[in-house]
Amino acid sequence: MLIHIDPHSAEPVFEQIVFQVKTAVAQGRSVSGDRLPSVRQLAKELSLNPNTVNRAYDALERDGVIVRRQGAGCFVSGEPSALNGRERRRRLGDATARLVTEAYHLGFDAEHVRDAVERALTKVRFDRPGS
């Protein structure tokens, strides 16, 4: 799995890692059982403090995207979120509101937002349970 960090981004580095792993899973480039690089290995590759990578892996584990196996490493779980339906819908609503608000402030109209969402949907695999 290739992860690229943008040092000029306003997004914290650990969040860049989290989003890129989630994107790889959503697009089917990483699947259930795929092993992630170790914390040390990824930190070395990206010239980061291992605590930054560990923070990203903690967030991914908390969200159910990865599982940690003692002595074996971190692996893509392949399972849908364990959050209840109400919480999942709340988070989707929050994410959608952020997207629409940001698009508004960038000067896009509703049709541009719909088109962008449609293009993004074509890149994601929704063929797993719980989708």
N, C-alpha and C positions, 0 to 999 in steps of 0.2 A: 504494500500500500504506500503510495507516494503522498507525502504531506509537504506542503509548501507554506512557509510562514512569510507574511508580509510585514516587515518590521515598521513600515510606515502607516499601517492600518490603525485606526482608532480602536478596533476590536482587540481585546486582550489576547495574548498568544495562546493561552490555554483554551479559550473559546474558539479560536481558529482551528485548533487541533480537534476539538469536539465536533465542530460543524463539518470538518472535512471527513472525519470518520463516519459521521451520520450520513453524509452525502454519499460516500462510497457504498454504504449498506443500502441506502434507499435506491441507488441506481443499479444495484446488483453487481458492482465491481468487487465487493466483499460480501461473502455469504457465511451462513452459519458454520461455525467450526474453524473459520480462518483465524490464524494466529496473528496478533499484532506484534510489532517489535517490542522488545522489553523496554522498560522505562529508561534504563541506561543507554541502550542502543539508540532509541529515538532521540534522546537528549543529546547524545554525541553527534548523530547525523545532522541535527538541526542547530547545533551549538547553543543549547539551552541548558538551564539549570534543571536537573532531574526532578526537582520539586514541582516545576511547571508542568512537566509531562505527567507526573503522578497526579496532580490536581485535575488534569484533563481526563485521565483514566478513571479517577474517582467519580467525576461527573458522568462519564459514560456508563460506569457500573451502576450508579444510582438511577440512571434513566433506563437501565435494562438493556442497553445496546451491547455491552460486553459482559463477560463473566471472567472472574479471576480464579485460576486453579492453582492452589498452593504448589509451588515448585515447578509448575508447568508453564505459567504465563497467563496472558490475557487473550481471550478468544471472542469472536463475534458470536453473540447469543442466538440470533436468528428468531428470537421470540418477540412478539408484540409487547408493547408497554404493559406493565402489570397495574398501571393506574386504573382506577374505576372509570366507567364511561363518562360520568359527570365531570371528573377532573380532566380527562382527555379532551372533552368538548370545550371546557373552559380554556385550556391551554391553546387549542386550535383557534378559538375566538380571539384570544389575546394576540397570538401571532398574526392572525389575519388583520386585526385592527392596526398593529404596528406596520404591516406591509402597506395597507391602504393609506395610512397617515404619512408614511415616508414617501410614497408615490405622489401624493397630493403636494407635498412640499418640494418635490423634484419637478413639479409642473406637468404631471401626466394626468390625462383624463381617464374616466372609467373604462373606456374601450381599450386603452393601452394596458391598463392593469389586467383586464380580462385576458388579453392576448399574452401577456407575460406569464400569467398563471397557467394558461393552457400550454404554453411552450415548456414551462417547468414541469408540468404534470406528465408530459410525454417522456421525460427523462427518468421518471421514478417508476419502480415496479410495485404494483399493488396486488400481487398475486400470492400473498401470504395470509394466514389466518389472522383475523382481528383487524383487517384493513377496512 
